[in-house]
Amino acid sequence: MLARTGALVDLDRLMQQLENGSDLADTVIPADAWRDDEALYLQFDLPGMDRSSIELTTEHQTLTLTAQRPSPIPADARPVLTERPVGRFTRRMALSNALDTAAAEAAYDNGVLTLRIPLAAHAKPRKIAISGGVPKQLTA
């Protein structure tokens, strides 16, 4: 069991959070991103979040991720230690117009959300056939 030593410890912890900005840092949803010739992949850490509380949307080439983690502490209980962030979390990312967001796929497993967004057809590398002879001149 954790020992609680009084209001001065709580005040000291609050001052440290304000000085370090740890409240803001705790609410950022960490992400990794990479791509290959077919798609962009994004992974977000969302530990302790229920899949039903996670929402992904795209609008005007912006990806928005929102998720919610409720407090596990009952309303009538007295918290002894509260370090894990709770509440609503949001992360926005600008996306390239080279992505086909309509064909995006997402999966949530073990607290990690993985999103795959395929490259749009116009953005994929393609070979240009080479024929013999002289190219036709463009007329203006």
WOJODA-V354736 format. One record per pair of residues at least 6 apart in sequence whose ideal C-beta (glycine too) atoms are under 7 Angstrom apart, sorted by the first residue. I is the first residue (numbers start at 0). GAP is how many residues later the second one is. Records with the same first field share a line. If there is no record, write none. Layout:
I: GAP, GAP
This chain:
1: 78, 79
3: 76
16: 6
25: 59
26: 58, 62
28: 15, 16, 17, 36, 60, 62
29: 15
30: 11, 12, 13, 60
31: 11
32: 7, 8, 9
33: 7
34: 6
36: 88
37: 80, 81
38: 77, 78, 79, 80
39: 59, 77
40: 73, 75
41: 73
42: 69, 70, 71
43: 21, 47, 69
44: 66, 67
45: 8, 21, 65, 67
46: 64
47: 21, 63
48: 18, 20
50: 57
52: 14, 15
53: 13, 54, 59
54: 11
55: 9, 50, 59
56: 7
57: 37, 43
60: 33, 34, 36
61: 30, 32, 33
62: 29, 30, 32
63: 26, 28
64: 25, 26
65: 22, 23, 24
66: 22
67: 19, 20
68: 17, 18
69: 16
70: 15
72: 6
94: 6
97: 21, 22, 25
98: 18, 20, 21
99: 17, 18, 19, 20
100: 16
102: 15
103: 11, 12, 13
104: 11
105: 7, 8, 9
106: 7
